[in-house]
């Protein structure tokens, strides 16, 4: 049920929770959110519920201790506890048993770290109640795979302050949230899940046997699969948040319309990117202390980013590759080349190098990774016609999924929908999309969100 595209979630948990939430008196709705979120988490990962509850209580007590005179020692101690907990469970999950890694730990621990640092810096000045802080850490739309909402955004919801929603009616919020939810569901179920079959087909054939055209097709298929899987999840999570009265959180801002890799990662998983900027990069000095320090700070950010995704070497390599590309863009492409050439190089980086980095991200076996790149670039005696008909065969099967995926990467399309999402034609389309998704889910075993493992 932790999967938002699960029929039990769509037709049982979500409607029952919304009814219970809005039947609860306003001043007690935070409690309803907390209990509903703990139930949601318990259904998905009951064994690790004590770890979540324990982390919530410890972080609340340490933040509470910062009332009045701030203590840097206390801050460093709780940050060490949080980072240590995250590292320990990632190591256990990787080398002992994957079941030992709590669902969503990367996301709720980062929320806790940002909360501690914001309390210490004075950005959070509200009177702290355990129920508010716990509901913020545990809220079910975000606990599994983000977005990483800041506490001040949580406080923008009127019910957190025990107030009514004002002129904005409950039905208006639910209706608008459903629009985002259905769009995200369609991205996930109708595009990402079907593209995963193409990527799986590439692996079934064997990386050493695929042709070069299929290797490139597979790289772009995985790129689109990851994008629509995670963007779809983010839209669903943000849509549920809107149904509950929270502001819409933009986690993806048309990244493939970016003009450089650094801009791409300001738009891709934007809440994570801003988290690293505000709590790692800027505290280390950002770009204020010279070129060398800037490079070292970027290196730290991207190594940590790689390790956050996983502790296998391919994630570290993925982070280091992106670090090198971003440094070259910052100090060579946009400083030493003309603006026109720089823009061309930046676009090539986004449209060609980013998909190649996703291959590194996806394959954790270095031998298999080497085989894949040997097919992508068959310049060293590796033939490109090992399985000559595989490209055309798969293109004929999946072009109806690939084409809409490519079209939906055009930035203006989503912007147009956002500006006209209340139009009656879109409402009709959304009904068709919703039942199309339900039929697709009913006819398959379901495919969990890719970011659940992070």
C-alpha positions in Angstrom: 0.0 0.0 0.0 3.0 2.3 0.3 2.9 2.4 -3.5 0.6 5.3 -4.6 -0.3 3.3 -7.8 -1.6 0.4 -5.7 -5.4 -0.1 -6.0 -5.7 -0.5 -2.2 -4.2 2.9 -1.7 -6.2 4.6 -4.4 -9.6 3.2 -3.5 -9.3 2.4 0.2 -6.6 4.3 2.1 -6.7 7.7 0.4 -10.5 8.2 0.3 -10.9 6.9 3.9 -8.1 9.1 5.1 -9.4 12.2 3.4 -12.9 11.7 4.9 -11.4 11.1 8.4 -9.1 14.1 8.0 -11.8 16.6 7.1 -14.3 15.2 9.6 -11.8 15.8 12.3 -12.1 19.2 14.1 -9.5 21.6 12.6 -7.4 21.9 15.8 -6.9 18.1 15.9 -6.2 17.4 12.2 -2.5 17.3 12.8 -3.1 14.3 15.0 -5.1 12.7 12.2 -2.3 13.3 9.8 0.2 11.8 12.2 -1.8 8.7 13.0 -2.7 8.1 9.4 0.9 8.5 8.3 2.1 6.1 11.0 -0.5 3.6 9.8 0.6 4.0 6.2 4.2 3.4 7.2 3.4 0.4 9.4 1.6 -1.3 6.5 4.6 -0.9 4.3 7.4 -1.5 6.8 6.1 -2.5 10.3 9.5 -3.9 11.5 11.2 -0.5 10.9 8.4 1.6 12.4 10.2 1.8 15.8 13.3 3.2 14.0 11.2 6.0 12.6 9.4 6.7 15.8 12.7 6.7 17.8 14.3 9.1 15.3 11.3 11.4 15.6 11.4 11.6 19.4 15.1 12.0 19.6 15.2 14.8 17.0 12.3 16.6 18.7 14.0 16.5 22.1 17.3 17.8 20.7 15.5 20.6 18.8 13.5 21.4 22.0 16.8 21.7 23.9 17.8 24.4 21.5 15.1 26.7 22.9 16.7 29.9 24.2 20.5 29.8 24.1 21.7 27.7 21.1 24.3 25.1 21.5 26.5 24.2 18.6 27.7 21.0 20.4 24.1 19.8 20.7 23.6 20.5 17.0 26.7 18.6 15.9 25.8 15.7 18.2 22.3 15.2 16.8 23.6 15.7 13.2 26.1 12.9 13.9 23.3 10.7 15.2 21.2 11.4 12.1 24.0 10.9 9.6 25.2 7.9 11.5 21.7 6.3 11.5 21.4 6.8 7.7 24.9 5.4 7.0 24.3 2.4 9.3 21.1 1.3 7.8 22.4 1.8 4.2 25.4 -0.4 5.0 23.1 -3.0 6.6 20.8 -2.9 3.7 23.6 -3.2 1.2 25.8 -5.9 2.8 23.5 -7.8 5.1 19.9 -7.8 4.1 18.0 -5.3 1.9 15.0 -5.7 4.3 17.1 -4.0 7.0 16.9 -0.6 5.2 13.8 1.3 6.4 11.6 2.6 3.6 12.1 6.3 3.0 15.0 6.7 5.5 17.0 8.9 3.1 14.1 11.3 2.9 12.9 11.5 6.5 16.5 11.8 7.9 17.2 14.7 5.5 14.0 16.4 6.8 15.3 15.9 10.4 18.7 17.3 9.5 17.3 20.4 7.8 14.9 20.9 10.8 17.8 20.8 13.3 19.8 23.3 11.3 16.9 25.6 10.8 16.1 25.6 14.5 19.7 26.3 15.3 20.0 29.2 12.7 16.7 30.7 13.9 14.8 30.2 10.7 12.3 28.2 12.7 10.9 30.3 15.6 7.4 28.7 16.0 6.5 27.1 19.3 7.4 23.5 18.9 4.8 20.8 19.6 5.6 17.1 19.3 2.6 16.4 17.2 3.5 19.1 14.6 7.1 18.1 14.4 6.2 14.4 14.2 3.6 14.9 11.6 6.1 16.9 9.5 8.7 14.2 9.7 6.2 11.3 9.0 3.5 12.8 6.7 2.7 9.9 4.4 2.6 11.7 1.0 6.4 12.4 1.3 7.9 9.8 3.7 8.6 7.2 1.1 10.3 9.1 -1.7 10.0 12.8 -0.9 9.8 15.6 -1.9 11.8 17.0 0.9 9.5 19.7 2.1 10.9 22.4 4.6 9.2 22.9 7.9 8.1 26.4 7.1 6.1 25.0 4.1 4.4 22.6 6.5 3.5 25.5 8.7 1.8 27.2 5.8 -1.1 24.8 6.1 -3.8 26.5 8.1 -4.8 23.4 10.1 -1.3 23.3 11.6 -2.2 26.6 13.3 -5.7 25.4 14.1 -7.3 27.7 11.5 -9.8 27.2 8.7 -8.8 27.2 5.1 -10.6 30.5 4.5 -12.2 31.0 1.1 -10.5 28.0 -0.4 -13.1 25.2 -0.1 -12.2 21.6 0.8 -13.7 20.4 -2.5 -11.7 22.8 -4.5 -8.4 21.6 -2.9 -9.3 18.0 -3.4 -10.3 18.6 -7.0 -7.1 20.4 -7.8 -5.0 17.8 -5.9 -6.7 15.0 -7.8 -5.6 16.6 -11.1 -1.9 16.5 -10.1 -2.4 13.0 -8.7 -4.0 11.6 -11.9 -1.3 13.2 -14.1 1.4 11.7 -11.9 -0.3 8.3 -11.9 -0.5 8.4 -15.8 3.2 9.3 -16.0 4.0 6.4 -13.7 1.7 3.7 -15.0 1.3 4.5 -18.7 4.8 5.7 -19.5 7.4 4.7 -16.9 6.1 1.2 -16.2 5.9 0.3 -19.9 9.4 1.8 -20.6 10.8 -0.4 -17.8 9.8 -3.4 -20.0 12.1 -2.1 -22.7 15.0 -1.6 -20.3 14.4 -5.1 -18.9 14.4 -6.5 -22.4 17.8 -4.9 -23.0 19.1 -6.7 -19.9 17.5 -10.0 -20.9 19.2 -10.0 -24.3 22.5 -9.3 -22.5 24.6 -6.2 -22.7 27.4 -8.0 -24.5 24.9 -9.1 -27.2 22.8 -6.0 -28.0 23.5 -3.8 -31.0 24.8 -0.3 -30.7 21.5 1.3 -31.8 19.6 -0.7 -29.2 22.2 0.3 -26.6 21.5 3.9 -27.3 17.7 3.3 -27.4 18.0 1.5 -24.0 19.9 4.4 -22.5 17.2 6.9 -23.5 14.4 4.5 -22.5 15.9 4.2 -19.0 16.3 8.0 -19.0 12.6 8.5 -19.7 11.6 5.7 -17.4 13.4 7.2 -14.5 12.1 10.7 -15.3 8.5 9.8 -15.5 8.6 7.4 -12.6 10.0 9.9 -10.2 8.2 13.0 -11.7 5.0 11.0 -11.6 5.6 10.1 -7.9 6.4 13.7 -7.1 3.2 14.9 -8.8 1.2 12.3 -6.9 2.8 13.2 -3.6 2.3 17.0 -4.2 -1.3 16.4 -5.3 -2.1 14.6 -2.1 -0.5 17.5 -0.2 -2.7 19.9 -2.1 -5.8 17.8 -1.1 -4.7 18.3 2.5 -4.2 22.0 2.2 -0.5 22.2 1.7 1.1 24.4 -1.1 2.1 22.6 -4.3 5.7 21.6 -4.2 7.6 21.7 -7.5 10.1 18.8 -7.5 10.7 18.7 -11.2 10.9 21.8 -13.3 11.3 20.5 -16.9 15.0 19.5 -16.4 15.5 18.4 -20.0 14.8 22.0 -21.1 17.9 23.0 -19.1 20.9 24.6 -20.8 23.6 22.9 -18.7 24.1 20.0 -16.3 24.2 22.3 -13.3 20.9 23.9 -14.4 19.5 20.4 -15.0 20.1 19.5 -11.4 18.6 22.6 -10.1 15.4 21.5 -11.9 15.7 17.7 -11.3 14.6 16.6 -7.9 14.7 20.3 -7.0 13.9 19.8 -3.3 17.0 17.5 -2.9 19.2 19.9 -4.9 18.1 22.9 -2.8 18.7 20.8 0.3 22.3 20.1 -0.7 22.9 23.7 -1.6 21.5 25.1 1.7 22.8 22.5 4.1 26.1 21.3 2.5 27.4 23.6 -0.2 26.7 27.0 1.4 27.8 26.0 4.9 31.1 24.8 3.3 31.6 28.2 1.8 29.8 27.8 -1.5 31.6 29.8 -4.2 32.6 32.7 -2.0 36.1 31.6 -1.2 37.8 31.3 -4.5 37.9 28.8 -7.4 39.8 26.0 -5.6 37.5 26.0 -2.6 34.5 26.1 -4.9 35.8 23.0 -6.7 36.3 21.2 -3.4 32.9 22.1 -2.2 31.3 20.8 -5.4 33.3 17.6 -5.0 32.0 17.2 -1.4 28.4 17.8 -2.6 28.6 15.3 -5.4 30.3 12.5 -3.5 27.7 12.8 -0.8 24.9 12.9 -3.4 26.3 9.7 -4.9 26.5 8.0 -1.5 23.0 9.2 -0.6 21.6 7.3 -3.5 23.6 4.2 -2.6 26.9 3.0 -1.2 27.9 0.9 -4.3 30.8 2.2 -6.4 28.6 3.0 -9.4 26.8 5.7 -7.4 30.1 7.2 -6.3 31.3 7.1 -9.9 28.0 8.7 -11.1 28.5 11.5 -8.6 32.2 12.0 -9.6 31.3 12.1 -13.4 28.7 14.8 -12.8 31.1 16.7 -10.6 33.7 16.8 -13.5 31.1 17.9 -16.0 29.8 20.7 -13.8 33.3 22.0 -13.0 34.2 21.9 -16.7 31.0 23.8 -17.5 31.5 26.4 -14.8 35.2 27.1 -15.4 35.7 26.3 -19.1 32.5 26.0 -21.2 30.8 29.2 -19.9 34.0 31.2 -19.2 36.3 30.5 -22.1 33.9 29.7 -25.0 31.6 32.2 -26.7 28.1 32.4 -25.4 26.7 30.7 -28.5 29.1 27.8 -28.4 28.7 27.5 -24.6 24.9 27.2 -25.0 25.3 24.5 -27.7 27.8 22.5 -25.5 25.4 22.9 -22.5 22.5 21.5 -24.4 24.6 18.6 -25.7 25.6 17.8 -22.1 22.0 17.7 -21.1 20.7 15.7 -24.0 23.6 13.3 -24.5 25.8 13.1 -21.4 22.9 13.0 -18.9 21.5 9.8 -20.5 25.0 8.3 -20.4 25.3 9.1 -16.7 22.0 7.4 -16.0 23.5 4.2 -17.5 26.2 4.4 -14.8 23.5 5.1 -12.2 21.5 2.0 -13.3 24.2 -0.7 -13.6 26.2 -1.5 -10.4 28.3 -4.3 -11.9 31.4 -2.7 -13.4 31.9 -5.6 -15.9 28.4 -5.3 -17.2 28.8 -1.5 -17.2 31.9 -1.9 -19.3 30.0 -4.2 -21.7 27.2 -1.7 -22.1 29.6 1.2 -22.9 31.4 -1.1 -25.3 28.1 -1.4 -27.2 27.5 2.3 -27.0 30.9 3.1 -28.4 32.1 0.2 -30.5 35.4 1.7 -31.5 37.8 -1.0 -30.1 37.1 -4.1 -32.0 33.6 -4.6 -30.5 31.1 -5.2 -33.3 27.8 -3.3 -33.4 25.7 -6.0 -35.2 25.8 -8.8 -32.7 22.0 -8.9 -32.7 21.2 -7.0 -35.9 17.4 -6.9 -35.7 17.0 -6.0 -32.0 16.7 -2.2 -32.5 13.9 -2.3 -35.1 12.0 -5.0 -33.3 12.0 -3.0 -30.0 11.4 0.3 -31.7 8.3 -1.1 -33.4 7.0 -2.4 -30.0 7.7 0.7 -27.9 7.5 3.7 -30.2 4.0 4.5 -29.0 5.4 4.9 -25.4 8.7 6.6 -26.4 7.1 9.2 -28.6 4.7 10.6 -25.9 7.6 10.5 -23.4 9.8 12.6 -25.7 7.0 15.1 -26.5 6.2 15.5 -22.8 9.8 16.6 -22.1 8.9 19.8 -24.0 8.7 22.5 -21.2 5.9 24.5 -22.6 3.5 21.6 -22.6 3.4 21.2 -18.8 3.2 24.9 -18.4 0.2 25.0 -20.8 -1.6 22.3 -18.8 -0.9 24.1 -15.5 -2.4 27.3 -16.8 -5.5 25.5 -18.3 -5.9 22.5 -16.0 -9.4 23.7 -14.9 -10.7 23.6 -18.4 -13.6 21.1 -19.0 -11.7 19.3 -21.8 -8.8 18.6 -19.4 -11.3 17.3 -16.8 -12.7 14.9 -19.4 -9.2 13.8 -20.4 -8.3 13.3 -16.7 -11.3 10.9 -16.3 -10.2 8.9 -19.3 -6.5 8.9 -18.1 -7.6 7.8 -14.6 -9.6 4.8 -15.8 -6.9 3.9 -18.3 -4.4 3.8 -15.4 -6.8 1.6 -13.4 -7.2 -0.8 -16.2 -3.4 -1.0 -16.7 -2.8 -1.5 -13.0 -5.5 -4.2 -12.8 -3.9 -6.1 -15.7 -0.4 -6.1 -14.3 1.5 -7.1 -11.1 2.5 -3.4 -10.5 5.9 -1.9 -10.6 7.2 -0.2 -7.5 8.6 3.3 -7.7 12.3 3.2 -8.6 13.2 5.7 -5.8 11.8 3.4 -3.1 15.3 1.8 -2.8 16.9 5.1 -1.9 
